[in-house]
């Protein structure tokens, strides 16, 4: 029996998971159109490779990963790209982003794809394959997986597979583990091989007995050292740092990467994506999405990336009083700006919300500094202090209190007796600090460039003054005898240059005239003839043009 | 009496020597206050303050020649920081100062005649181009100072306001109902 550890705090919100686990994962039918954003991952936006009117095949690369941290984007089905432009995407801002609109032709015609032997190939090639397959973390952070599979200078002891899925309502990982455990384990084997990890620890919350059983069975069949570990149900045990803490007792400090502590964490769905990408060469074209909340048939669907949310939700039969869709869970999810936005790689759950299901919070009261939020904070922060600093825009102080360690889990919101939207304050403060930092780097760059320009102008001025002084000196000195002085006149320079050019022309031979095909020779002859004719027409008197 | 005089003048000489030595040894190049003021200024280098750049303006403030409310790109936030640093009262912008949204210059490359007047005007070398060649703005380093707009003889430079994108979007300050105090 393995000793489990605890992280600080945590809450027990009602899980509401049974509604959507009654039926198996259903494939969502092909929608009328797919809106595929080019920026679905952390890092740089993918560069579009297609244009309006192009016919694309299922799995065809339509967005090339740009330098550094980035990932590829693919056509989720075969069809025609009707346009490429700015569309509102699934983001809290409600702002548009670059998307390709794909009209499916219903043929589901695949692009040619083959798997690769990851054991034989070089690690860099495998990672490139994953990058081009658009494999990103499906746990919510959508960080490109190829970046995390680099076996760096730190020895990885434990690979943690995150199947905790602690957030209420969401069941996509649960259903995936129940139905596709073997494929997940195959993916875990690939990751373990690439990271050269000693063991694989699979953490699953104890409210998913079917998933635990399925994963245990699949893990037992593996040759690698794998262990399915049942962890107690407490929110947010599915946070990467929190799960690593529960399973190994290691706490990853601020500014330290988990790899430095010999740990790396992946979501179970990511493992499946890695397996399918390497075994079959299938890029990430679909994902499992839980559709739940204010609907009649809450269920998990396998959804093509780019499917509009309204078409997806219609499959679950939403109740008429639904007035909002939330992407993610009730704790961390963001309200969608409209139901027309599309499912992206980060969409793990769509909750249809109504005022009855999620009544609006009562009016907020002042903070009474009860520190209940500090008791439940899984990052061991002082949320009441952070709230105070964020509210007064005292960002320096907020950073001193480790604002950026906040994982925005919402546990503090959940317990606050004054109903203060604390996480909103932290999000506000974080984005303000990021913007200020960005402005500061821009100002530093501008200062550096301005100062360089000033010094360059100064230098040029000095050089010019020196040159002038030299010239004046030379002019003042008595001229030497005219014979001895080198001929510096413009005429002689021109003469010398003309002579040089003549010499060069005499020695230079035209290039690319060796080994010509008869066809090229014929072409040359034809051109020469045309030239001769032109010359003749220009100078009818001259017998032969002089060469 | 004489001893006292000798002792006092001896002390005076020693102290004078120490002071003289440290004045040379620990001499501070330039005014450190200028650097602090310069760090607050936004480095747009637009010259709207009436000085040929942020550094000269900082020097003028440090010398007490210029007011702290002459930098529109820095905003009221900038004035507040300067007031804090210098220990003076906050002073709002005078009349006629308009704060514009952040923008970058844009050259209509079909109209550009390659006169290089704008490259000479740009304080941060953010314009690439040579004589009789088309010019273009290096947008990531353009500060939006508008100094290139006026010199252009064919009016091919315009200012494009930077629109909010998903990558630059910020969470807003939370607004929510408060319970009335009874």
Interface residues (C-beta under 8 A of the other chain):
Chain A: X39 X89 X91 X92 X93 X95 X97 X361 X362 X363 X364 X365 X421 X424 X425 X427 X428 X430 X431 X432 X434 X435 X438 X439 X442 X443 X444 X445 X446 X447 X449 X450 X451 X452 X453 X454
Chain B: X38 X41 X42 X43 X44 X45 X53 X54 X55 X123 X124 X125 X126 X141 X143 X164 X165 X166 X168 X169 X170 X171 X172 X173 X174 X176 X177 X178 X179 X180
